[in-house]
Amino acid sequence: MTVRVGEDYFWSIPADQLYDVTAAPSGLTIGQLSESFDNIRELDTSPDRAISYGLVWLSDLLRAIGQSEVS
């Protein structure tokens, strides 16, 4: 199976604003799927990061895969 993700960059909402649906988010930043992927691949060198922020990087990738075409 091949998953093709058409984009590499995405909007990232600051964590403290992500679940506040009563206000429009400000201070959007740009994330990069390839960077999230590289960070996950490097988790074996610092496994303590896997629980802390590794799940956030994984969620970046899973969202992109979920919204992509699978062939």
N, CA, C and O atoms as a Maestro MAE file, in Angstrom:
{
 s_m_m2io_version
 :::
 2.0.0
}

f_m_ct {
 s_m_title
 :::
 protein
 m_atom[284] {
  # First column is atom index #
  i_m_mmod_type
  r_m_x_coord
  r_m_y_coord
  r_m_z_coord
  i_m_residue_number
  s_m_chain_name
  s_m_pdb_residue_name
  s_m_pdb_atom_name
  i_m_atomic_number
  :::
  1 25 0.849 -1.172 0.000 1 A "MET " " N  " 7
  2 3 0.000 0.000 0.000 1 A "MET " " CA " 6
  3 2 0.896 1.237 0.000 1 A "MET " " C  " 6
  4 15 1.925 1.280 0.674 1 A "MET " " O  " 8
  5 25 0.491 2.213 -0.751 2 A "THR " " N  " 7
  6 3 1.207 3.485 -0.827 2 A "THR " " CA " 6
  7 2 0.274 4.602 -0.405 2 A "THR " " C  " 6
  8 15 -0.878 4.665 -0.835 2 A "THR " " O  " 8
  9 25 0.775 5.465 0.425 3 A "VAL " " N  " 7
  10 3 0.007 6.640 0.834 3 A "VAL " " CA " 6
  11 2 0.693 7.857 0.250 3 A "VAL " " C  " 6
  12 15 1.878 8.092 0.489 3 A "VAL " " O  " 8
  13 25 -0.050 8.618 -0.506 4 A "ARG " " N  " 7
  14 3 0.507 9.834 -1.109 4 A "ARG " " CA " 6
  15 2 -0.101 11.043 -0.408 4 A "ARG " " C  " 6
  16 15 -1.317 11.235 -0.398 4 A "ARG " " O  " 8
  17 25 0.754 11.832 0.162 5 A "VAL " " N  " 7
  18 3 0.327 13.061 0.814 5 A "VAL " " CA " 6
  19 2 0.748 14.195 -0.104 5 A "VAL " " C  " 6
  20 15 1.937 14.386 -0.359 5 A "VAL " " O  " 8
  21 25 -0.220 14.942 -0.596 6 A "GLY " " N  " 7
  22 3 0.051 15.950 -1.609 6 A "GLY " " CA " 6
  23 2 0.743 17.205 -1.102 6 A "GLY " " C  " 6
  24 15 1.329 17.950 -1.888 6 A "GLY " " O  " 8
  25 25 0.683 17.439 0.165 7 A "GLU " " N  " 7
  26 3 1.261 18.671 0.723 7 A "GLU " " CA " 6
  27 2 2.279 18.327 1.794 7 A "GLU " " C  " 6
  28 15 2.251 17.237 2.367 7 A "GLU " " O  " 8
  29 25 3.171 19.255 2.058 8 A "ASP " " N  " 7
  30 3 4.155 19.076 3.122 8 A "ASP " " CA " 6
  31 2 3.904 20.056 4.268 8 A "ASP " " C  " 6
  32 15 4.152 19.730 5.429 8 A "ASP " " O  " 8
  33 25 3.420 21.238 3.949 9 A "TYR " " N  " 7
  34 3 3.215 22.271 4.968 9 A "TYR " " CA " 6
  35 2 1.745 22.345 5.371 9 A "TYR " " C  " 6
  36 15 0.857 22.069 4.564 9 A "TYR " " O  " 8
  37 25 1.498 22.718 6.622 10 A "PHE " " N  " 7
  38 3 0.134 22.840 7.125 10 A "PHE " " CA " 6
  39 2 0.088 23.911 8.205 10 A "PHE " " C  " 6
  40 15 1.105 24.266 8.801 10 A "PHE " " O  " 8
  41 25 -1.130 24.419 8.445 11 A "TRP " " N  " 7
  42 3 -1.318 25.382 9.529 11 A "TRP " " CA " 6
  43 2 -1.299 24.642 10.854 11 A "TRP " " C  " 6
  44 15 -1.878 23.564 10.985 11 A "TRP " " O  " 8
  45 25 -0.636 25.225 11.826 12 A "SER " " N  " 7
  46 3 -0.574 24.663 13.162 12 A "SER " " CA " 6
  47 2 -1.148 25.684 14.148 12 A "SER " " C  " 6
  48 15 -0.737 26.844 14.178 12 A "SER " " O  " 8
  49 25 -2.092 25.227 14.936 13 A "ILE " " N  " 7
  50 3 -2.735 26.091 15.926 13 A "ILE " " CA " 6
  51 2 -2.028 25.896 17.266 13 A "ILE " " C  " 6
  52 15 -1.804 24.756 17.674 13 A "ILE " " O  " 8
  53 25 -1.672 26.982 17.960 14 A "PRO " " N  " 7
  54 3 -1.015 26.841 19.262 14 A "PRO " " CA " 6
  55 2 -1.837 25.964 20.217 14 A "PRO " " C  " 6
  56 15 -3.063 26.064 20.257 14 A "PRO " " O  " 8
  57 25 -1.166 25.121 20.969 15 A "ALA " " N  " 7
  58 3 -1.826 24.146 21.836 15 A "ALA " " CA " 6
  59 2 -2.819 24.786 22.800 15 A "ALA " " C  " 6
  60 15 -3.875 24.213 23.067 15 A "ALA " " O  " 8
  61 25 -2.494 25.965 23.325 16 A "ASP " " N  " 7
  62 3 -3.389 26.598 24.286 16 A "ASP " " CA " 6
  63 2 -4.658 27.154 23.649 16 A "ASP " " C  " 6
  64 15 -5.583 27.552 24.358 16 A "ASP " " O  " 8
  65 25 -4.710 27.185 22.317 17 A "GLN " " N  " 7
  66 3 -5.884 27.690 21.608 17 A "GLN " " CA " 6
  67 2 -6.628 26.599 20.836 17 A "GLN " " C  " 6
  68 15 -7.730 26.830 20.338 17 A "GLN " " O  " 8
  69 25 -6.045 25.450 20.740 18 A "LEU " " N  " 7
  70 3 -6.560 24.391 19.886 18 A "LEU " " CA " 6
  71 2 -7.976 23.958 20.240 18 A "LEU " " C  " 6
  72 15 -8.767 23.663 19.344 18 A "LEU " " O  " 8
  73 25 -8.309 23.913 21.511 19 A "TYR " " N  " 7
  74 3 -9.617 23.410 21.933 19 A "TYR " " CA " 6
  75 2 -10.539 24.498 22.456 19 A "TYR " " C  " 6
  76 15 -11.589 24.201 23.025 19 A "TYR " " O  " 8
  77 25 -10.162 25.742 22.271 20 A "ASP " " N  " 7
  78 3 -11.022 26.854 22.660 20 A "ASP " " CA " 6
  79 2 -11.832 27.271 21.440 20 A "ASP " " C  " 6
  80 15 -11.403 28.120 20.659 20 A "ASP " " O  " 8
  81 25 -13.000 26.672 21.284 21 A "VAL " " N  " 7
  82 3 -13.815 26.941 20.099 21 A "VAL " " CA " 6
  83 2 -14.645 28.209 20.242 21 A "VAL " " C  " 6
  84 15 -15.411 28.559 19.344 21 A "VAL " " O  " 8
  85 25 -14.492 28.897 21.372 22 A "THR " " N  " 7
  86 3 -15.233 30.146 21.575 22 A "THR " " CA " 6
  87 2 -14.490 31.350 21.009 22 A "THR " " C  " 6
  88 15 -15.050 32.445 20.946 22 A "THR " " O  " 8
  89 25 -13.248 31.166 20.602 23 A "ALA " " N  " 7
  90 3 -12.450 32.272 20.060 23 A "ALA " " CA " 6
  91 2 -11.677 31.790 18.838 23 A "ALA " " C  " 6
  92 15 -11.229 30.645 18.780 23 A "ALA " " O  " 8
  93 25 -11.531 32.670 17.877 24 A "ALA " " N  " 7
  94 3 -10.721 32.342 16.697 24 A "ALA " " CA " 6
  95 2 -9.252 32.271 17.106 24 A "ALA " " C  " 6
  96 15 -8.781 33.114 17.869 24 A "ALA " " O  " 8
  97 25 -8.527 31.274 16.604 25 A "PRO " " N  " 7
  98 3 -7.115 31.169 16.978 25 A "PRO " " CA " 6
  99 2 -6.293 32.319 16.388 25 A "PRO " " C  " 6
  100 15 -6.569 32.807 15.293 25 A "PRO " " O  " 8
  101 25 -5.300 32.723 17.128 26 A "SER " " N  " 7
  102 3 -4.358 33.737 16.651 26 A "SER " " CA " 6
  103 2 -2.955 33.143 16.741 26 A "SER " " C  " 6
  104 15 -2.737 32.132 17.409 26 A "SER " " O  " 8
  105 25 -2.048 33.760 16.086 27 A "GLY " " N  " 7
  106 3 -0.664 33.280 16.168 27 A "GLY " " CA " 6
  107 2 -0.464 31.936 15.511 27 A "GLY " " C  " 6
  108 15 0.328 31.125 15.992 27 A "GLY " " O  " 8
  109 25 -1.178 31.678 14.400 28 A "LEU " " N  " 7
  110 3 -0.981 30.422 13.693 28 A "LEU " " CA " 6
  111 2 0.469 30.297 13.251 28 A "LEU " " C  " 6
  112 15 1.113 31.285 12.901 28 A "LEU " " O  " 8
  113 25 0.966 29.080 13.273 29 A "THR " " N  " 7
  114 3 2.310 28.814 12.776 29 A "THR " " CA " 6
  115 2 2.204 27.803 11.643 29 A "THR " " C  " 6
  116 15 1.120 27.292 11.364 29 A "THR " " O  " 8
  117 25 3.303 27.520 11.005 30 A "ILE " " N  " 7
  118 3 3.329 26.561 9.909 30 A "ILE " " CA " 6
  119 2 4.079 25.325 10.371 30 A "ILE " " C  " 6
  120 15 5.197 25.410 10.879 30 A "ILE " " O  " 8
  121 25 3.444 24.175 10.186 31 A "GLY " " N  " 7
  122 3 4.085 22.900 10.464 31 A "GLY " " CA " 6
  123 2 4.528 22.260 9.165 31 A "GLY " " C  " 6
  124 15 4.135 22.699 8.085 31 A "GLY " " O  " 8
  125 25 5.350 21.216 9.266 32 A "GLN " " N  " 7
  126 3 5.851 20.534 8.078 32 A "GLN " " CA " 6
  127 2 5.820 19.029 8.322 32 A "GLN " " C  " 6
  128 15 6.442 18.531 9.259 32 A "GLN " " O  " 8
  129 25 5.091 18.311 7.471 33 A "LEU " " N  " 7
  130 3 4.944 16.870 7.633 33 A "LEU " " CA " 6
  131 2 6.278 16.141 7.568 33 A "LEU " " C  " 6
  132 15 6.518 15.218 8.346 33 A "LEU " " O  " 8
  133 25 7.140 16.545 6.656 34 A "SER " " N  " 7
  134 3 8.437 15.867 6.547 34 A "SER " " CA " 6
  135 2 9.263 16.062 7.816 34 A "SER " " C  " 6
  136 15 10.018 15.173 8.207 34 A "SER " " O  " 8
  137 25 9.124 17.207 8.453 35 A "GLU " " N  " 7
  138 3 9.831 17.438 9.710 35 A "GLU " " CA " 6
  139 2 9.250 16.567 10.820 35 A "GLU " " C  " 6
  140 15 9.995 15.994 11.615 35 A "GLU " " O  " 8
  141 25 7.932 16.467 10.878 36 A "SER " " N  " 7
  142 3 7.292 15.593 11.875 36 A "SER " " CA " 6
  143 2 7.742 14.151 11.671 36 A "SER " " C  " 6
  144 15 8.026 13.442 12.637 36 A "SER " " O  " 8
  145 25 7.806 13.717 10.411 37 A "PHE " " N  " 7
  146 3 8.251 12.359 10.095 37 A "PHE " " CA " 6
  147 2 9.700 12.143 10.537 37 A "PHE " " C  " 6
  148 15 10.019 11.124 11.150 37 A "PHE " " O  " 8
  149 25 10.561 13.086 10.231 38 A "ASP " " N  " 7
  150 3 11.970 12.977 10.637 38 A "ASP " " CA " 6
  151 2 12.098 12.934 12.158 38 A "ASP " " C  " 6
  152 15 12.904 12.173 12.692 38 A "ASP " " O  " 8
  153 25 11.311 13.742 12.850 39 A "ASN " " N  " 7
  154 3 11.356 13.746 14.311 39 A "ASN " " CA " 6
  155 2 10.944 12.394 14.882 39 A "ASN " " C  " 6
  156 15 11.530 11.927 15.858 39 A "ASN " " O  " 8
  157 25 9.947 11.770 14.284 40 A "ILE " " N  " 7
  158 3 9.513 10.447 14.748 40 A "ILE " " CA " 6
  159 2 10.608 9.416 14.490 40 A "ILE " " C  " 6
  160 15 10.878 8.565 15.338 40 A "ILE " " O  " 8
  161 25 11.230 9.492 13.330 41 A "ARG " " N  " 7
  162 3 12.297 8.536 13.017 41 A "ARG " " CA " 6
  163 2 13.475 8.658 13.981 41 A "ARG " " C  " 6
  164 15 14.195 7.682 14.195 41 A "ARG " " O  " 8
  165 25 13.681 9.821 14.558 42 A "GLU " " N  " 7
  166 3 14.813 10.042 15.460 42 A "GLU " " CA " 6
  167 2 14.476 9.763 16.921 42 A "GLU " " C  " 6
  168 15 15.320 9.963 17.795 42 A "GLU " " O  " 8
  169 25 13.263 9.306 17.200 43 A "LEU " " N  " 7
  170 3 12.874 9.079 18.590 43 A "LEU " " CA " 6
  171 2 13.683 7.987 19.278 43 A "LEU " " C  " 6
  172 15 13.780 7.982 20.505 43 A "LEU " " O  " 8
  173 25 14.259 7.072 18.527 44 A "ASP " " N  " 7
  174 3 15.053 6.027 19.161 44 A "ASP " " CA " 6
  175 2 16.312 6.574 19.826 44 A "ASP " " C  " 6
  176 15 16.892 5.917 20.690 44 A "ASP " " O  " 8
  177 25 16.736 7.775 19.427 45 A "THR " " N  " 7
  178 3 17.910 8.378 20.067 45 A "THR " " CA " 6
  179 2 17.544 9.096 21.364 45 A "THR " " C  " 6
  180 15 18.411 9.336 22.204 45 A "THR " " O  " 8
  181 25 16.273 9.438 21.532 46 A "SER " " N  " 7
  182 3 15.810 10.060 22.778 46 A "SER " " CA " 6
  183 2 14.373 9.609 23.044 46 A "SER " " C  " 6
  184 15 13.433 10.370 22.815 46 A "SER " " O  " 8
  185 25 14.199 8.374 23.527 47 A "PRO " " N  " 7
  186 3 12.866 7.795 23.699 47 A "PRO " " CA " 6
  187 2 11.965 8.563 24.671 47 A "PRO " " C  " 6
  188 15 10.745 8.416 24.607 47 A "PRO " " O  " 8
  189 25 12.528 9.374 25.564 48 A "ASP " " N  " 7
  190 3 11.701 10.142 26.491 48 A "ASP " " CA " 6
  191 2 10.829 11.156 25.752 48 A "ASP " " C  " 6
  192 15 9.794 11.575 26.272 48 A "ASP " " O  " 8
  193 25 11.234 11.554 24.549 49 A "ARG " " N  " 7
  194 3 10.447 12.491 23.756 49 A "ARG " " CA " 6
  195 2 9.235 11.816 23.117 49 A "ARG " " C  " 6
  196 15 8.298 12.497 22.701 49 A "ARG " " O  " 8
  197 25 9.243 10.482 23.035 50 A "ALA " " N  " 7
  198 3 8.153 9.762 22.369 50 A "ALA " " CA " 6
  199 2 6.826 10.015 23.060 50 A "ALA " " C  " 6
  200 15 5.807 10.222 22.401 50 A "ALA " " O  " 8
  201 25 6.836 10.000 24.365 51 A "ILE " " N  " 7
  202 3 5.589 10.218 25.093 51 A "ILE " " CA " 6
  203 2 5.247 11.697 25.136 51 A "ILE " " C  " 6
  204 15 4.077 12.065 25.027 51 A "ILE " " O  " 8
  205 25 6.239 12.538 25.291 52 A "SER " " N  " 7
  206 3 5.948 13.958 25.446 52 A "SER " " CA " 6
  207 2 5.445 14.600 24.162 52 A "SER " " C  " 6
  208 15 4.311 15.079 24.132 52 A "SER " " O  " 8
  209 25 6.229 14.628 23.120 53 A "TYR " " N  " 7
  210 3 5.815 15.321 21.904 53 A "TYR " " CA " 6
  211 2 5.713 14.410 20.690 53 A "TYR " " C  " 6
  212 15 5.198 14.817 19.649 53 A "TYR " " O  " 8
  213 25 6.191 13.202 20.815 54 A "GLY " " N  " 7
  214 3 6.123 12.262 19.700 54 A "GLY " " CA " 6
  215 2 4.706 11.993 19.243 54 A "GLY " " C  " 6
  216 15 4.462 11.796 18.052 54 A "GLY " " O  " 8
  217 25 3.776 11.984 20.170 55 A "LEU " " N  " 7
  218 3 2.381 11.749 19.804 55 A "LEU " " CA " 6
  219 2 1.803 12.906 18.998 55 A "LEU " " C  " 6
  220 15 0.927 12.702 18.157 55 A "LEU " " O  " 8
  221 25 2.281 14.099 19.247 56 A "VAL " " N  " 7
  222 3 1.833 15.258 18.466 56 A "VAL " " CA " 6
  223 2 2.347 15.133 17.035 56 A "VAL " " C  " 6
  224 15 1.599 15.367 16.086 56 A "VAL " " O  " 8
  225 25 3.616 14.766 16.873 57 A "TRP " " N  " 7
  226 3 4.159 14.569 15.528 57 A "TRP " " CA " 6
  227 2 3.408 13.458 14.804 57 A "TRP " " C  " 6
  228 15 3.107 13.577 13.616 57 A "TRP " " O  " 8
  229 25 3.110 12.387 15.516 58 A "LEU " " N  " 7
  230 3 2.364 11.288 14.916 58 A "LEU " " CA " 6
  231 2 0.976 11.748 14.489 58 A "LEU " " C  " 6
  232 15 0.488 11.345 13.433 58 A "LEU " " O  " 8
  233 25 0.343 12.577 15.289 59 A "SER " " N  " 7
  234 3 -0.991 13.066 14.928 59 A "SER " " CA " 6
  235 2 -0.942 13.936 13.669 59 A "SER " " C  " 6
  236 15 -1.880 13.911 12.872 59 A "SER " " O  " 8
  237 25 0.132 14.702 13.478 60 A "ASP " " N  " 7
  238 3 0.295 15.469 12.237 60 A "ASP " " CA " 6
  239 2 0.239 14.528 11.034 60 A "ASP " " C  " 6
  240 15 -0.453 14.794 10.051 60 A "ASP " " O  " 8
  241 25 0.975 13.433 11.131 61 A "LEU " " N  " 7
  242 3 1.051 12.484 10.023 61 A "LEU " " CA " 6
  243 2 -0.257 11.731 9.827 61 A "LEU " " C  " 6
  244 15 -0.698 11.541 8.693 61 A "LEU " " O  " 8
  245 25 -0.881 11.302 10.918 62 A "LEU " " N  " 7
  246 3 -2.127 10.551 10.798 62 A "LEU " " CA " 6
  247 2 -3.233 11.393 10.192 62 A "LEU " " C  " 6
  248 15 -4.027 10.884 9.400 62 A "LEU " " O  " 8
  249 25 -3.304 12.661 10.542 63 A "ARG " " N  " 7
  250 3 -4.307 13.525 9.944 63 A "ARG " " CA " 6
  251 2 -4.090 13.652 8.440 63 A "ARG " " C  " 6
  252 15 -5.040 13.572 7.663 63 A "ARG " " O  " 8
  253 25 -2.836 13.850 8.032 64 A "ALA " " N  " 7
  254 3 -2.533 13.979 6.613 64 A "ALA " " CA " 6
  255 2 -2.848 12.686 5.856 64 A "ALA " " C  " 6
  256 15 -3.380 12.727 4.747 64 A "ALA " " O  " 8
  257 25 -2.524 11.560 6.449 65 A "ILE " " N  " 7
  258 3 -2.822 10.275 5.814 65 A "ILE " " CA " 6
  259 2 -4.330 10.069 5.721 65 A "ILE " " C  " 6
  260 15 -4.837 9.616 4.695 65 A "ILE " " O  " 8
  261 25 -5.038 10.397 6.781 66 A "GLY " " N  " 7
  262 3 -6.487 10.240 6.793 66 A "GLY " " CA " 6
  263 2 -7.183 11.081 5.756 66 A "GLY " " C  " 6
  264 15 -8.275 10.732 5.309 66 A "GLY " " O  " 8
  265 25 -6.582 12.172 5.366 67 A "GLN " " N  " 7
  266 3 -7.176 13.084 4.389 67 A "GLN " " CA " 6
  267 2 -6.605 12.881 2.990 67 A "GLN " " C  " 6
  268 15 -6.898 13.661 2.084 67 A "GLN " " O  " 8
  269 25 -5.796 11.845 2.806 68 A "SER " " N  " 7
  270 3 -5.147 11.594 1.517 68 A "SER " " CA " 6
  271 2 -5.755 10.382 0.830 68 A "SER " " C  " 6
  272 15 -6.500 9.607 1.430 68 A "SER " " O  " 8
  273 25 -5.418 10.245 -0.435 69 A "GLU " " N  " 7
  274 3 -5.861 9.086 -1.203 69 A "GLU " " CA " 6
  275 2 -4.882 7.939 -1.000 69 A "GLU " " C  " 6
  276 15 -3.669 8.148 -1.000 69 A "GLU " " O  " 8
  277 25 -5.400 6.739 -0.830 70 A "VAL " " N  " 7
  278 3 -4.588 5.543 -0.680 70 A "VAL " " CA " 6
  279 2 -4.709 4.731 -1.962 70 A "VAL " " C  " 6
  280 15 -5.809 4.509 -2.468 70 A "VAL " " O  " 8
  281 25 -3.560 4.288 -2.486 71 A "SER " " N  " 7
  282 3 -3.596 3.471 -3.711 71 A "SER " " CA " 6
  283 2 -2.864 2.167 -3.502 71 A "SER " " C  " 6
  284 15 -2.786 1.349 -4.418 71 A "SER " " O  " 8
  :::
 }
 m_bond[283] {
  # First column is bond index #
  i_m_from
  i_m_to
  i_m_order
  :::
  1 1 2 1
  2 2 3 1
  3 3 4 2
  4 3 5 1
  5 5 6 1
  6 6 7 1
  7 7 8 2
  8 7 9 1
  9 9 10 1
  10 10 11 1
  11 11 12 2
  12 11 13 1
  13 13 14 1
  14 14 15 1
  15 15 16 2
  16 15 17 1
  17 17 18 1
  18 18 19 1
  19 19 20 2
  20 19 21 1
  21 21 22 1
  22 22 23 1
  23 23 24 2
  24 23 25 1
  25 25 26 1
  26 26 27 1
  27 27 28 2
  28 27 29 1
  29 29 30 1
  30 30 31 1
  31 31 32 2
  32 31 33 1
  33 33 34 1
  34 34 35 1
  35 35 36 2
  36 35 37 1
  37 37 38 1
  38 38 39 1
  39 39 40 2
  40 39 41 1
  41 41 42 1
  42 42 43 1
  43 43 44 2
  44 43 45 1
  45 45 46 1
  46 46 47 1
  47 47 48 2
  48 47 49 1
  49 49 50 1
  50 50 51 1
  51 51 52 2
  52 51 53 1
  53 53 54 1
  54 54 55 1
  55 55 56 2
  56 55 57 1
  57 57 58 1
  58 58 59 1
  59 59 60 2
  60 59 61 1
  61 61 62 1
  62 62 63 1
  63 63 64 2
  64 63 65 1
  65 65 66 1
  66 66 67 1
  67 67 68 2
  68 67 69 1
  69 69 70 1
  70 70 71 1
  71 71 72 2
  72 71 73 1
  73 73 74 1
  74 74 75 1
  75 75 76 2
  76 75 77 1
  77 77 78 1
  78 78 79 1
  79 79 80 2
  80 79 81 1
  81 81 82 1
  82 82 83 1
  83 83 84 2
  84 83 85 1
  85 85 86 1
  86 86 87 1
  87 87 88 2
  88 87 89 1
  89 89 90 1
  90 90 91 1
  91 91 92 2
  92 91 93 1
  93 93 94 1
  94 94 95 1
  95 95 96 2
  96 95 97 1
  97 97 98 1
  98 98 99 1
  99 99 100 2
  100 99 101 1
  101 101 102 1
  102 102 103 1
  103 103 104 2
  104 103 105 1
  105 105 106 1
  106 106 107 1
  107 107 108 2
  108 107 109 1
  109 109 110 1
  110 110 111 1
  111 111 112 2
  112 111 113 1
  113 113 114 1
  114 114 115 1
  115 115 116 2
  116 115 117 1
  117 117 118 1
  118 118 119 1
  119 119 120 2
  120 119 121 1
  121 121 122 1
  122 122 123 1
  123 123 124 2
  124 123 125 1
  125 125 126 1
  126 126 127 1
  127 127 128 2
  128 127 129 1
  129 129 130 1
  130 130 131 1
  131 131 132 2
  132 131 133 1
  133 133 134 1
  134 134 135 1
  135 135 136 2
  136 135 137 1
  137 137 138 1
  138 138 139 1
  139 139 140 2
  140 139 141 1
  141 141 142 1
  142 142 143 1
  143 143 144 2
  144 143 145 1
  145 145 146 1
  146 146 147 1
  147 147 148 2
  148 147 149 1
  149 149 150 1
  150 150 151 1
  151 151 152 2
  152 151 153 1
  153 153 154 1
  154 154 155 1
  155 155 156 2
  156 155 157 1
  157 157 158 1
  158 158 159 1
  159 159 160 2
  160 159 161 1
  161 161 162 1
  162 162 163 1
  163 163 164 2
  164 163 165 1
  165 165 166 1
  166 166 167 1
  167 167 168 2
  168 167 169 1
  169 169 170 1
  170 170 171 1
  171 171 172 2
  172 171 173 1
  173 173 174 1
  174 174 175 1
  175 175 176 2
  176 175 177 1
  177 177 178 1
  178 178 179 1
  179 179 180 2
  180 179 181 1
  181 181 182 1
  182 182 183 1
  183 183 184 2
  184 183 185 1
  185 185 186 1
  186 186 187 1
  187 187 188 2
  188 187 189 1
  189 189 190 1
  190 190 191 1
  191 191 192 2
  192 191 193 1
  193 193 194 1
  194 194 195 1
  195 195 196 2
  196 195 197 1
  197 197 198 1
  198 198 199 1
  199 199 200 2
  200 199 201 1
  201 201 202 1
  202 202 203 1
  203 203 204 2
  204 203 205 1
  205 205 206 1
  206 206 207 1
  207 207 208 2
  208 207 209 1
  209 209 210 1
  210 210 211 1
  211 211 212 2
  212 211 213 1
  213 213 214 1
  214 214 215 1
  215 215 216 2
  216 215 217 1
  217 217 218 1
  218 218 219 1
  219 219 220 2
  220 219 221 1
  221 221 222 1
  222 222 223 1
  223 223 224 2
  224 223 225 1
  225 225 226 1
  226 226 227 1
  227 227 228 2
  228 227 229 1
  229 229 230 1
  230 230 231 1
  231 231 232 2
  232 231 233 1
  233 233 234 1
  234 234 235 1
  235 235 236 2
  236 235 237 1
  237 237 238 1
  238 238 239 1
  239 239 240 2
  240 239 241 1
  241 241 242 1
  242 242 243 1
  243 243 244 2
  244 243 245 1
  245 245 246 1
  246 246 247 1
  247 247 248 2
  248 247 249 1
  249 249 250 1
  250 250 251 1
  251 251 252 2
  252 251 253 1
  253 253 254 1
  254 254 255 1
  255 255 256 2
  256 255 257 1
  257 257 258 1
  258 258 259 1
  259 259 260 2
  260 259 261 1
  261 261 262 1
  262 262 263 1
  263 263 264 2
  264 263 265 1
  265 265 266 1
  266 266 267 1
  267 267 268 2
  268 267 269 1
  269 269 270 1
  270 270 271 1
  271 271 272 2
  272 271 273 1
  273 273 274 1
  274 274 275 1
  275 275 276 2
  276 275 277 1
  277 277 278 1
  278 278 279 1
  279 279 280 2
  280 279 281 1
  281 281 282 1
  282 282 283 1
  283 283 284 2
  :::
 }
}
